[in-house]
Amino acid sequence: MIVYHAEAAFKGTRRPIRGRGGGYACSPRIAWKMTWTRGARWLVVAAGLTAATLLAWLLTVSGVGAPATLSRLLVLFTSVWILVGVISSIRRGARAESDEVRATTWALVVLTLVSFVVRYVGLAFELTTHFHNDEGIFLEIAREMLEGDLLPTRFHYPHLLYYLSAITLWVGDLFPAVTASVASWGFGASRPRTPRASSFGC
């Protein structure tokens, strides 16, 4: 059984892969290719699932339409696949022989958790009241995108933010019960009495 070196997986170094008996299982060149192929395979699948999910979104907002069940499955598979890849990378880094790799891995994990907490605390800002008139522009443009206007004519902020907001609303519409539960449990928000399912707290 071949044991992969975590350092080779993280840094792409061409260190030989050792077998169970301590000898080299294959040449350094073949070992490097096998390590790279493992990561490349995950990356290709992740890119394919992401592209398929974006295509489903484009078909939905353009009026062509995509089956809701298929869109839900794509979102779920993409999320699970990326999450599994991230967890696998963390495990390899935490079990690496190199102290530098282990320290870097845990530092990235801690920084990610801290940044998530900081952003989570600020998500409820202006959820029910608006102190700044321009804060609702993301939601407004995102709604326009969901109605088929994929090329915003406003340049207050980079357009990537508008597209991310529109995709987030679309995902929320695919899972209305989950979205309502998260909004209620996490922020104390409830669904307003409006025809649109994505207008939480506005």
C-alpha positions in Angstrom: 0.0 0.0 0.0 1.3 3.4 -1.0 1.6 6.1 1.6 1.4 9.6 0.3 3.7 12.2 1.7 1.6 15.2 2.8 4.5 17.5 2.1 4.6 16.4 -1.5 0.9 16.9 -1.8 1.0 20.5 -0.5 4.3 21.7 -2.0 4.4 19.6 -5.2 7.9 18.4 -4.4 9.1 15.3 -6.2 9.9 13.3 -3.1 9.8 9.5 -3.5 6.7 7.7 -2.2 7.6 4.9 0.3 5.9 1.6 0.5 4.9 -0.4 3.6 8.4 -1.9 4.0 10.1 1.5 3.9 11.5 1.1 0.4 10.5 3.3 -2.5 7.3 2.1 -4.1 8.0 4.0 -7.4 10.2 6.6 -8.9 10.1 10.2 -7.7 8.6 11.3 -11.1 5.8 8.7 -11.0 5.1 9.6 -7.4 4.8 13.3 -8.2 2.5 12.6 -11.0 0.3 10.3 -8.8 0.1 13.0 -6.1 -0.7 15.7 -8.6 -3.4 13.6 -10.3 -5.2 13.1 -7.1 -5.6 16.8 -6.5 -6.3 17.5 -10.1 -9.1 15.0 -10.3 -10.9 16.7 -7.4 -10.3 20.2 -8.9 -11.7 19.1 -12.3 -14.8 17.6 -10.7 -15.3 20.7 -8.6 -14.9 23.0 -11.6 -17.4 20.9 -13.6 -20.0 20.9 -10.8 -19.6 24.6 -10.3 -20.0 25.3 -14.1 -23.1 23.1 -14.2 -24.6 25.0 -11.2 -23.9 28.3 -12.9 -25.5 27.1 -16.1 -28.6 26.1 -14.2 -28.8 29.6 -12.7 -28.3 31.2 -16.1 -31.1 29.1 -17.6 -33.4 30.0 -14.8 -32.9 33.7 -14.9 -32.8 33.9 -18.7 -36.3 32.5 -18.9 -35.4 29.2 -20.5 -35.9 27.4 -17.2 -34.1 24.6 -15.4 -35.7 21.8 -13.4 -35.8 22.8 -9.8 -34.9 19.3 -8.6 -31.9 19.3 -10.9 -30.8 22.7 -9.7 -31.1 21.6 -6.0 -29.1 18.4 -6.7 -26.3 20.4 -8.4 -26.1 22.9 -5.5 -26.0 20.0 -3.0 -23.4 18.0 -4.9 -21.2 21.0 -5.5 -21.3 22.1 -1.9 -20.6 18.6 -0.5 -17.8 17.9 -3.0 -16.1 21.2 -2.1 -16.6 20.6 1.6 -15.1 17.1 1.4 -12.1 18.4 -0.5 -11.5 21.1 2.1 -11.8 18.7 5.0 -9.5 16.2 3.2 -6.9 18.9 2.7 -7.0 20.0 6.3 -6.6 16.3 7.4 -3.6 15.9 5.2 -2.0 19.1 6.4 -2.7 18.2 10.1 -1.0 14.8 9.7 2.0 16.1 7.7 5.5 15.2 8.8 6.6 18.8 8.4 6.1 21.1 11.4 5.8 24.0 9.0 3.0 22.4 7.0 1.1 21.5 10.2 1.5 25.0 11.6 0.4 26.6 8.4 -2.7 24.3 8.1 -3.9 25.1 11.6 -3.2 28.8 11.2 -5.4 28.9 8.1 -8.1 27.0 9.9 -8.1 29.4 12.8 -8.0 32.5 10.6 -10.9 31.2 8.6 -13.0 30.5 11.7 -12.2 34.0 13.1 -13.1 35.7 9.8 -16.4 33.7 9.7 -17.3 34.8 13.2 -16.6 38.4 12.4 -18.7 38.4 9.3 -21.5 36.5 10.9 -21.8 39.0 13.7 -22.1 41.8 11.1 -24.7 40.1 8.9 -27.7 41.4 10.9 -26.6 45.0 10.4 -29.5 46.9 8.8 -31.5 43.7 8.4 -34.8 45.4 9.4 -33.8 49.1 9.3 -31.8 51.1 6.7 -29.5 53.8 8.0 -27.8 54.2 4.6 -29.9 54.6 1.5 -27.4 52.8 -0.8 -27.3 49.6 1.2 -30.3 48.1 -0.6 -28.7 48.4 -4.0 -27.3 44.8 -3.9 -30.8 43.3 -3.2 -32.4 45.5 -5.8 -30.0 44.7 -8.6 -30.0 41.0 -7.6 -33.7 40.9 -8.0 -33.4 42.5 -11.4 -31.0 39.8 -12.4 -33.4 37.1 -11.3 -35.9 38.7 -13.6 -33.6 38.4 -16.6 -31.5 41.6 -16.5 -28.1 40.0 -16.4 -26.1 43.1 -17.3 -26.5 45.8 -14.6 -26.2 49.3 -15.7 -25.2 50.6 -12.3 -21.5 50.8 -11.3 -21.7 51.8 -7.6 -19.8 48.6 -6.7 -18.0 45.8 -8.7 -20.5 43.6 -10.6 -19.1 40.4 -9.1 -20.9 41.4 -5.8 -24.2 41.8 -7.7 -23.8 38.4 -9.3 -22.9 36.7 -6.0 -26.0 38.3 -4.4 -28.2 37.1 -7.3 -26.9 33.6 -7.0 -27.4 33.6 -3.3 -31.0 34.6 -3.7 -31.5 31.9 -6.3 -30.1 29.3 -3.9 -32.3 30.6 -1.2 -35.3 30.2 -3.4 -34.3 26.6 -4.1 -34.4 25.8 -0.4 -37.0 28.1 1.1 -37.6 26.1 4.2 -33.9 25.9 5.0 -33.4 29.6 4.2 -36.3 30.6 6.5 -35.0 28.5 9.3 -31.5 29.9 9.0 -32.9 33.5 8.9 -35.1 32.9 11.9 -32.6 31.0 14.0 -29.5 33.0 13.1 -30.8 36.5 12.9 -34.4 36.5 14.2 -35.7 37.5 10.8 -39.0 36.3 9.4 -40.3 36.0 5.9 -42.3 39.2 5.0 -45.7 38.9 3.4 -44.6 39.6 -0.2 -44.7 37.4 -3.3 -41.0 37.2 -3.5 -39.4 34.4 -1.5 -36.0 36.1 -1.3 -37.0 39.3 0.5 -36.0 38.4 4.0 -36.0 41.3 6.5 -36.4 44.0 3.8 
